Amino acid sequence: MKKTTYNVSRRTFISHSSKATIALGIGSSLVGSAFLTACGGEGEETEEGKILLSTGFEQTPLAYEYTALEPHIDAMTMEIHYSKHAAAYAKNLGEAASEENVDVSKPLEEVMMNISKYSTKMRNNGGGHYNHELFWKIMSPTGGGEPGGDLSEAINGAFGSFADFKTKFEDAGKGRFGSGWAWLVLDKNNLLQIGSTPNQDNPLMDISEFQGIPLVGVDVWEHAYYLNYQNRRPDYLTAFWNVIDWKAVGDRYNTIVKGA
């Protein structure tokens, strides 16, 4: 599969004198104005603007083959996950958008942050589509290792060390009862937080008890790992560190925090 480049027009949305003075907020008002401007606001398209922050309503192609993440995520799981589960969310989201007169030219994030105004069908399928679109993009056949730069500093500052971060993140995934997602997010104070959400909910949703701007999301539904790991969700979460694309996550972090 050919890797796809996404062009996103945006303008720098934060004016700051230091890394500590960031104007971010959570909810349909503050994140709606800050994050969505970064996703696809007016302004001149720049090279760094190619980093995809906004999510559309249609499923985008994988940037790698189904076999590319083996042995950590097997090819059959990837194929079923992408072409069946995620494709169904995208299809049903399109139906919901049509039924509820949603402007699909705008970022899906706009719907997520106001999801309380929409149907259960929109919530489940919009969340499922958004979550999976992020999931595919933060994994890579050349992933693994540790983050660098500002993201590394932020992780060490928030959690003490990268090792402690990994433990806390895995605990969030292991501790999610039933199906759901584990997340690394930026909260309203521009601090990194770890948490989880049930089903296909995500931290952008205004109904979510755990809120923030997602940087990393890991699917802990059984369909994401059962063929290879059966009931061993902890093993799947440990294996995920071998495929996470820290360059993609770091670019996402820098674009949101610094507008660059």
Secondary structure by P-SEA (a helix, b strand, c coil): ccbbbbbbbbcccccccccccccccccccaaaaaaaaaaccccccccccccccccccbbbbbccccccccccccaaaaaaaaccaaaaaaaaaaaaaaaacccccccaaaaaaacccccaaaaaaaaaaaaaaaaaaacccccccccccaaaaaaaaacccaaaaaaaaaaaaaacccccccccccccccbbbbbccccccccccccccccccccbbbbccccccccccccaaaaaaaaccccccaaaaaaaaaaaaccc
